């Protein structure tokens, strides 16, 4: 099934329009700045349409005094002339249909596309009759050279060829869902650590993925804000993966049954409750804070008790032990009402208990889904 998001469909429509109106183009341009604002009007006071990264190629429709009117993918607007390397169209090629969506000057991936199928053929021409040049696996990045209804021209490892459009995602994504892996992650207004902070998101939070470029994801957050997140702190989640990773988390947690309790401990030499969950989730790339209350406040998404799944954090609050904080204890749900945790009780260490019995039923606070 074709995995192309709404924004990619818009991009393809834009390509069609560009092809139909190529005669109106006066040339092409290449961005000569780390991050260049495309504006709605030829003015620094105009609203920002999007940001274009270094070496992004655009189609130029009009040259003004200090501005170019340009289009790139689904976006159209104006950019400052001083930050664009402009190449006029030659007269004998002015009417040639150009369907380049996004390409760096060097031909290497800047904004890239991603293969979504397993064992996808890279062919020398847009035909299944040709012997493949290479076999591409799901998740591999390619440079998009041109997009069509049935075939996309790409560059992969220095080879130029064609891939069936059913098995490529033009916005650089394999999935449209992302999960935050960093403890507290900044969402920025441009794809750069120099960008302003739009909002903050926390480990285990879900975001909608809009596009991917080198080193960054463009995301839409739960509060409606849109911005950019460094790809070191985000992972794409495939459909159906959430339940499987929960089982993997439980399996990893079980490896430490019997490990001694150690106040402040966060290693197999000894755990306290939040140190245990922090360590286990860390093995899967998630950075949780070392505090039950912080994990409650800043990690994952709230889960109703009746919707618990293996791998969810379960949290408790005993007022006599919480010192006024939101939570006093945390563990990992393993199913059938049981959870695994590092207990400071007399039996001590990493053990399995039931959330439905006695003490834990009384002080159950809630659950968070991180994986």
Kinemage of the C-alpha trace (Angstrom):
@kinemage 1
@onewidth
@group {chain A} dominant
@subgroup {mainchain}
@vectorlist {calphas} color= white
{ca unk a 1} P 0.000 0.000 0.000
{ca unk a 2} L 1.343 3.414 -0.924
{ca unk a 3} L 2.670 5.300 2.097
{ca unk a 4} L 2.464 8.946 1.025
{ca unk a 5} L 1.262 11.573 3.494
{ca unk a 6} L -1.021 14.491 2.759
{ca unk a 7} L 1.889 16.873 2.395
{ca unk a 8} L 3.529 14.524 -0.129
{ca unk a 9} L 0.328 14.378 -2.189
{ca unk a 10} L 0.345 18.158 -2.222
{ca unk a 11} L 3.973 18.077 -3.307
{ca unk a 12} L 3.119 15.785 -6.215
{ca unk a 13} L 0.271 18.062 -7.255
{ca unk a 14} L 2.688 20.949 -7.161
{ca unk a 15} L 5.047 19.020 -9.431
{ca unk a 16} L 2.236 18.544 -11.957
{ca unk a 17} L 1.445 22.255 -11.875
{ca unk a 18} L 5.111 23.117 -12.343
{ca unk a 19} L 5.279 20.808 -15.334
{ca unk a 20} L 2.199 22.410 -16.914
{ca unk a 21} L 3.524 25.937 -16.370
{ca unk a 22} L 7.232 25.405 -16.933
{ca unk a 23} L 7.218 28.049 -19.676
{ca unk a 24} L 6.618 30.660 -16.972
{ca unk a 25} L 9.852 29.735 -15.229
{ca unk a 26} L 12.807 32.000 -15.807
{ca unk a 27} L 15.375 29.666 -14.281
{ca unk a 28} L 16.443 27.774 -11.195
{ca unk a 29} L 18.097 28.771 -7.961
{ca unk a 30} L 20.167 27.087 -5.277
{ca unk a 31} L 19.992 28.237 -1.640
{ca unk a 32} L 23.258 29.794 -0.448
{ca unk a 33} L 22.510 30.015 3.304
{ca unk a 34} L 22.238 27.586 6.212
{ca unk a 35} L 18.502 28.267 6.472
{ca unk a 36} L 16.648 30.675 4.174
{ca unk a 37} L 13.160 31.990 4.899
{ca unk a 38} L 10.597 31.748 2.105
{ca unk a 39} L 8.116 34.590 2.672
{ca unk a 40} L 4.548 35.176 1.531
{ca unk a 41} L 5.455 38.585 0.063
{ca unk a 42} L 8.754 40.186 -1.090
{ca unk a 43} L 9.364 41.841 2.272
{ca unk a 44} L 11.205 41.001 5.485
{ca unk a 45} L 7.984 41.919 7.313
{ca unk a 46} L 5.969 39.241 5.476
{ca unk a 47} L 4.976 35.935 7.046
{ca unk a 48} L 7.334 32.959 6.758
{ca unk a 49} L 6.001 30.215 4.466
{ca unk a 50} L 8.772 27.687 5.159
{ca unk a 51} L 12.542 27.370 5.576
{ca unk a 52} L 14.890 26.167 2.844
{ca unk a 53} L 18.159 24.471 3.753
{ca unk a 54} L 21.615 25.017 2.229
{ca unk a 55} L 21.833 23.791 -1.409
{ca unk a 56} L 18.081 23.231 -1.825
{ca unk a 57} L 17.112 23.773 -5.480
{ca unk a 58} L 14.057 25.891 -6.302
{ca unk a 59} L 12.180 26.931 -9.418
{ca unk a 60} L 12.334 30.692 -10.107
{ca unk a 61} L 9.271 32.379 -11.660
{ca unk a 62} L 10.132 36.072 -11.348
{ca unk a 63} L 13.086 38.337 -10.551
{ca unk a 64} L 12.348 41.488 -8.553
{ca unk a 65} L 14.713 44.172 -7.223
{ca unk a 66} L 16.066 42.266 -4.210
{ca unk a 67} L 13.837 39.203 -4.317
{ca unk a 68} L 13.034 36.117 -6.363
{ca unk a 69} L 9.578 34.584 -6.614
{ca unk a 70} L 10.178 30.841 -6.250
{ca unk a 71} L 8.523 27.476 -5.682
{ca unk a 72} L 9.805 24.300 -4.053
{ca unk a 73} L 7.605 21.245 -3.707
{ca unk a 74} L 4.234 22.370 -2.362
{ca unk a 75} L 5.573 25.762 -1.272
{ca unk a 76} L 5.586 29.045 -3.210
{ca unk a 77} L 6.782 32.452 -2.076
{ca unk a 78} L 9.659 34.921 -2.120
{ca unk a 79} L 13.312 34.699 -1.054
{ca unk a 80} L 15.998 37.347 -0.700
{ca unk a 81} L 18.087 37.475 -3.893
{ca unk a 82} L 21.401 37.726 -2.024
{ca unk a 83} L 20.964 34.193 -0.635
{ca unk a 84} L 20.090 32.442 -3.901
{ca unk a 85} L 22.462 31.375 -6.680
{ca unk a 86} L 20.338 32.021 -9.781
{ca unk a 87} L 20.761 30.252 -13.119
{ca unk a 88} L 18.590 31.610 -15.992
{ca unk a 89} L 16.876 29.135 -18.296
{ca unk a 90} L 18.390 28.676 -21.749
{ca unk a 91} L 16.032 29.580 -24.588
{ca unk a 92} L 16.070 26.099 -26.100
{ca unk a 93} L 15.128 24.484 -22.787
{ca unk a 94} L 12.697 27.077 -21.423
{ca unk a 95} L 9.695 24.915 -22.219
{ca unk a 96} L 11.194 21.721 -20.816
{ca unk a 97} L 9.086 20.241 -18.025
{ca unk a 98} L 11.103 20.200 -14.833
{ca unk a 99} L 9.835 17.885 -12.114
{ca unk a 100} L 12.635 18.189 -9.590
{ca unk a 101} L 11.065 18.398 -6.133
{ca unk a 102} L 14.129 18.822 -3.942
{ca unk a 103} L 17.749 18.280 -4.867
{ca unk a 104} L 21.020 19.562 -3.513
{ca unk a 105} L 23.578 21.072 -5.849
{ca unk a 106} L 25.989 18.210 -5.224
{ca unk a 107} L 23.382 15.525 -5.895
{ca unk a 108} L 23.652 14.246 -2.315
{ca unk a 109} L 20.746 13.942 0.101
{ca unk a 110} L 19.712 17.152 1.782
{ca unk a 111} L 15.981 16.720 1.846
{ca unk a 112} L 15.646 13.073 0.898
{ca unk a 113} L 13.142 10.356 0.092
{ca unk a 114} L 12.885 6.983 1.844
{ca unk a 115} L 12.179 3.491 0.529
{ca unk a 116} L 9.055 2.013 2.178
{ca unk a 117} L 9.018 -1.509 0.753
{ca unk a 118} L 11.261 -4.526 1.271
{ca unk a 119} L 13.492 -5.550 -1.636
{ca unk a 120} L 12.631 -2.659 -3.961
{ca unk a 121} L 14.367 -2.671 -7.353
{ca unk a 122} L 16.407 0.307 -8.525
{ca unk a 123} L 16.117 0.100 -12.310
{ca unk a 124} L 18.122 1.889 -15.017
{ca unk a 125} L 14.956 3.062 -16.806
{ca unk a 126} L 11.310 3.505 -15.855
{ca unk a 127} L 10.409 -0.039 -16.857
{ca unk a 128} L 10.072 -3.412 -15.166
{ca unk a 129} L 11.668 -4.967 -18.244
{ca unk a 130} L 15.115 -3.665 -17.306
{ca unk a 131} L 17.430 -5.612 -15.022
{ca unk a 132} L 17.763 -3.861 -11.622
{ca unk a 133} L 20.874 -1.922 -10.709
{ca unk a 134} L 20.425 -2.605 -6.998
{ca unk a 135} L 17.999 -3.944 -4.410
{ca unk a 136} L 16.893 -1.395 -1.808
{ca unk a 137} L 15.565 -2.216 1.667
{ca unk a 138} L 12.898 -0.398 3.645
{ca unk a 139} L 14.165 2.719 5.361
{ca unk a 140} L 17.066 3.378 2.986
{ca unk a 141} L 17.450 7.023 1.983
{ca unk a 142} L 17.775 8.123 -1.636
{ca unk a 143} L 18.134 11.500 -3.315
{ca unk a 144} L 14.980 12.376 -5.233
{ca unk a 145} L 15.698 13.711 -8.727
{ca unk a 146} L 12.212 13.656 -10.254
{ca unk a 147} L 8.765 12.449 -9.196
{ca unk a 148} L 6.027 10.930 -11.344
{ca unk a 149} L 2.761 9.057 -10.969
{ca unk a 150} L 4.337 5.626 -11.522
{ca unk a 151} L 8.112 6.122 -11.247
{ca unk a 152} L 10.532 8.298 -9.323
{ca unk a 153} L 14.036 9.061 -10.547
{ca unk a 154} L 16.526 8.824 -7.671
{ca unk a 155} L 20.202 8.715 -6.913
{ca unk a 156} L 21.432 5.945 -4.634
{ca unk a 157} L 25.089 5.394 -3.804
{ca unk a 158} L 26.184 7.300 -6.896
{ca unk a 159} L 23.830 5.377 -9.203
{ca unk a 160} L 20.940 7.121 -10.928
{ca unk a 161} L 17.883 5.002 -11.571
{ca unk a 162} L 14.139 4.593 -11.162
{ca unk a 163} L 11.989 3.270 -8.315
{ca unk a 164} L 8.313 2.359 -8.429
{ca unk a 165} L 6.418 5.275 -6.825
{ca unk a 166} L 4.386 2.832 -4.718
{ca unk a 167} L 7.493 2.062 -2.637
{ca unk a 168} L 8.959 5.479 -1.942
{ca unk a 169} L 7.957 8.212 0.467
{ca unk a 170} L 8.868 11.625 -0.887
{ca unk a 171} L 8.888 13.467 2.435
{ca unk a 172} L 11.743 11.353 3.775
{ca unk a 173} L 9.633 9.328 6.229
{ca unk a 174} L 8.945 5.641 6.686
{ca unk a 175} L 6.217 6.343 9.248
{ca unk a 176} L 4.010 9.324 10.050
{ca unk a 177} L 4.248 8.769 13.815
{ca unk a 178} L 7.267 9.652 15.922
{ca unk a 179} L 8.123 8.953 19.551
{ca unk a 180} L 10.365 11.247 21.573
{ca unk a 181} L 13.395 9.485 23.041
{ca unk a 182} L 15.100 12.422 24.761
{ca unk a 183} L 14.308 13.441 28.338
{ca unk a 184} L 13.335 17.041 27.523
{ca unk a 185} L 13.608 17.990 23.846
{ca unk a 186} L 13.398 21.433 22.253
{ca unk a 187} L 11.120 21.962 19.258
{ca unk a 188} L 12.674 24.792 17.225
{ca unk a 189} L 11.267 27.214 14.669
{ca unk a 190} L 13.997 26.385 12.136
{ca unk a 191} L 16.018 23.185 11.596
{ca unk a 192} L 19.001 24.466 13.543
{ca unk a 193} L 20.148 24.576 17.152
{ca unk a 194} L 20.275 28.347 16.650
{ca unk a 195} L 16.500 28.409 16.127
{ca unk a 196} L 14.036 29.731 18.672
{ca unk a 197} L 12.274 27.253 20.970
{ca unk a 198} L 8.622 26.773 19.984
{ca unk a 199} L 7.826 24.289 22.768
{ca unk a 200} L 9.332 21.349 24.655
{ca unk a 201} L 8.401 17.680 24.391
{ca unk a 202} L 9.287 14.804 26.676
{ca unk a 203} L 10.387 11.179 26.506
{ca unk a 204} L 7.694 8.879 25.159
{ca unk a 205} L 5.492 11.661 23.785
{ca unk a 206} L 3.989 11.067 20.341
{ca unk a 207} L 4.280 13.600 17.522
{ca unk a 208} L 3.035 13.639 13.951
{ca unk a 209} L 5.917 13.580 11.481
{ca unk a 210} L 5.557 15.981 8.554
{ca unk a 211} L 8.903 15.621 6.790
{ca unk a 212} L 12.522 14.722 7.297
{ca unk a 213} L 15.702 16.410 6.203
{ca unk a 214} L 19.336 15.848 7.045
{ca unk a 215} L 19.584 15.796 10.832
{ca unk a 216} L 16.045 17.043 11.528
{ca unk a 217} L 12.369 16.115 11.573
{ca unk a 218} L 9.558 18.596 11.012
{ca unk a 219} L 6.845 17.677 13.520
{ca unk a 220} L 3.372 18.635 14.663
{ca unk a 221} L 2.956 18.430 18.441
{ca unk a 222} L -0.089 17.656 20.532
{ca unk a 223} L -0.611 21.320 21.399
{ca unk a 224} L -0.872 22.201 17.702
{ca unk a 225} L 2.588 23.746 17.413
{ca unk a 226} L 4.801 22.891 14.437
{ca unk a 227} L 8.585 22.946 14.425
{ca unk a 228} L 11.809 20.996 14.042
{ca unk a 229} L 13.384 18.316 16.261
{ca unk a 230} L 16.912 16.943 16.003
{ca unk a 231} L 16.720 13.347 14.767
{ca unk a 232} L 18.928 12.178 17.647
{ca unk a 233} L 15.956 12.572 20.008
{ca unk a 234} L 13.151 11.077 17.925
{ca unk a 235} L 12.374 7.691 16.429
{ca unk a 236} L 9.840 6.702 13.807
{ca unk a 237} L 7.220 4.229 15.005
{ca unk a 238} L 5.863 1.722 12.507
{ca unk a 239} L 2.193 0.607 12.642
{ca unk a 240} L 1.845 -2.211 15.175
{ca unk a 241} L 5.303 -1.594 16.623
{ca unk a 242} L 4.071 -0.078 19.894
{ca unk a 243} L 2.809 -3.380 21.295
{ca unk a 244} L 5.905 -5.311 20.232
{ca unk a 245} L 8.357 -2.869 21.797
{ca unk a 246} L 6.368 -3.071 25.035
{ca unk a 247} L 6.955 -6.811 25.119
{ca unk a 248} L 10.648 -6.228 24.423
{ca unk a 249} L 10.834 -3.779 27.322
{ca unk a 250} L 9.240 -6.326 29.648
{ca unk a 251} L 11.637 -9.035 28.482
{ca unk a 252} L 14.591 -6.764 29.205
{ca unk a 253} L 13.192 -5.832 32.640
{ca unk a 254} L 12.809 -9.506 33.582
{ca unk a 255} L 16.538 -10.030 33.040
{ca unk a 256} L 17.147 -8.087 36.265
{ca unk a 257} L 14.805 -10.017 38.574
{ca unk a 258} L 16.562 -10.417 41.921
{ca unk a 259} L 18.910 -7.461 41.439
{ca unk a 260} L 19.368 -5.737 44.806
{ca unk a 261} L 17.675 -2.486 45.760
{ca unk a 262} L 20.035 0.492 46.067
{ca unk a 263} L 18.815 3.993 46.878
{ca unk a 264} L 19.834 6.230 43.960
{ca unk a 265} L 20.978 3.183 41.978
{ca unk a 266} L 20.500 3.078 38.214
{ca unk a 267} L 22.646 0.155 37.055
{ca unk a 268} L 22.592 -3.649 37.274
{ca unk a 269} L 24.764 -3.286 40.394
{ca unk a 270} L 21.674 -1.956 42.173
{ca unk a 271} L 18.458 -0.057 41.366
{ca unk a 272} L 15.984 2.201 43.067
{ca unk a 273} L 12.510 2.299 41.498
{ca unk a 274} L 12.985 5.139 39.000
{ca unk a 275} L 16.600 4.146 38.373
{ca unk a 276} L 15.320 0.743 37.277
{ca unk a 277} L 12.751 2.107 34.810
{ca unk a 278} L 15.252 4.714 33.593
{ca unk a 279} L 17.857 2.024 32.907
{ca unk a 280} L 15.486 -0.419 31.173
{ca unk a 281} L 13.957 2.214 28.889
{ca unk a 282} L 17.432 3.562 28.202
{ca unk a 283} L 18.298 0.242 26.559
{ca unk a 284} L 15.707 1.133 23.901
{ca unk a 285} L 16.902 4.671 23.310
{ca unk a 286} L 14.564 6.488 25.706
{ca unk a 287} L 15.994 9.008 28.156
{ca unk a 288} L 13.826 9.075 31.288
{ca unk a 289} L 14.494 11.339 34.286
{ca unk a 290} L 15.652 9.715 37.542
{ca unk a 291} L 12.543 10.438 39.573
{ca unk a 292} L 9.117 8.794 39.772
{ca unk a 293} L 7.427 12.203 39.887
{ca unk a 294} L 9.409 13.482 36.895
{ca unk a 295} L 8.555 10.339 34.950
{ca unk a 296} L 4.908 10.958 35.764
{ca unk a 297} L 5.057 14.624 34.789
{ca unk a 298} L 7.383 14.522 31.800
{ca unk a 299} L 7.358 11.065 30.201
{ca unk a 300} L 4.972 9.435 27.760
{ca unk a 301} L 1.218 9.770 27.467
{ca unk a 302} L -1.443 9.031 30.075
{ca unk a 303} L -3.083 5.587 29.866
{ca unk a 304} L -6.325 4.554 31.557
{ca unk a 305} L -6.039 1.616 33.941
{ca unk a 306} L -8.331 -0.471 31.774
{ca unk a 307} L -6.106 0.131 28.725
{ca unk a 308} L -2.788 -0.939 30.230
{ca unk a 309} L -0.331 -2.712 27.926
{ca unk a 310} L 2.927 -4.491 28.590
{ca unk a 311} L 5.735 -1.959 28.826
{ca unk a 312} L 3.657 0.889 30.288
{ca unk a 313} L 4.971 2.751 33.311
{ca unk a 314} L 2.725 2.314 36.370
{ca unk a 315} L 3.039 4.876 39.140
{ca unk a 316} L 1.937 5.098 42.766
{ca unk a 317} L 1.659 7.758 45.427
{ca unk a 318} L 1.859 6.928 49.113
{ca unk a 319} L 1.467 10.305 50.896
{ca unk a 320} L 3.545 9.055 53.812
{ca unk a 321} L 6.507 8.520 51.477
{ca unk a 322} L 6.053 11.066 48.685
{ca unk a 323} L 7.087 14.179 50.664
{ca unk a 324} L 4.309 16.093 48.931
{ca unk a 325} L 5.382 15.030 45.431
{ca unk a 326} L 3.074 13.544 42.827
{ca unk a 327} L 4.507 10.021 43.023
{ca unk a 328} L 6.454 7.846 45.404
{ca unk a 329} L 7.032 4.713 43.303
{ca unk a 330} L 7.185 3.501 39.682
{ca unk a 331} L 7.413 0.172 37.880
{ca unk a 332} L 6.783 -1.465 34.500
{ca unk a 333} L 3.497 -3.212 33.716
{ca unk a 334} L 3.992 -6.766 32.408
{ca unk a 335} L 0.358 -7.866 31.919
{ca unk a 336} L -2.416 -9.667 33.834
{ca unk a 337} L -2.382 -7.024 36.549
{ca unk a 338} L 1.303 -7.566 37.396
{ca unk a 339} L 4.229 -5.182 37.247
{ca unk a 340} L 7.976 -5.467 37.722
{ca unk a 341} L 9.776 -2.952 39.932
{ca unk a 342} L 12.696 -2.268 42.240
{ca unk a 343} L 11.232 -2.480 45.727
{ca unk a 344} L 12.720 -1.203 48.987
{ca unk a 345} L 10.522 -3.582 51.001
{ca unk a 346} L 11.893 -6.326 53.218
{ca unk a 347} L 11.848 -8.800 50.303
{ca unk a 348} L 13.656 -6.035 48.394
{ca unk a 349} L 15.201 -5.712 44.946
{ca unk a 350} L 13.662 -6.237 41.529
{ca unk a 351} L 10.473 -8.247 42.017
{ca unk a 352} L 7.037 -8.771 40.464
{ca unk a 353} L 3.896 -7.578 42.277
{ca unk a 354} L 0.221 -7.053 41.455
{ca unk a 355} L -1.263 -3.577 41.058
{ca unk a 356} L -4.582 -5.016 42.260
{ca unk a 357} L -3.446 -6.172 45.688
{ca unk a 358} L -3.336 -4.280 48.976
{ca unk a 359} L -0.773 -1.500 49.119
{ca unk a 360} L -0.343 -0.984 45.369
{ca unk a 361} L -4.085 -0.972 44.650
{ca unk a 362} L -4.612 1.626 47.391
{ca unk a 363} L -1.920 4.002 46.168
{ca unk a 364} L -2.180 3.471 42.413
{ca unk a 365} L -1.693 6.856 40.717
{ca unk a 366} L -1.881 6.099 36.989
{ca unk a 367} L 0.082 4.923 33.987
{ca unk a 368} L 2.157 6.423 31.179
{ca unk a 369} L 2.967 4.887 27.790
{ca unk a 370} L 6.514 5.626 26.683
{ca unk a 371} L 7.472 2.871 24.228
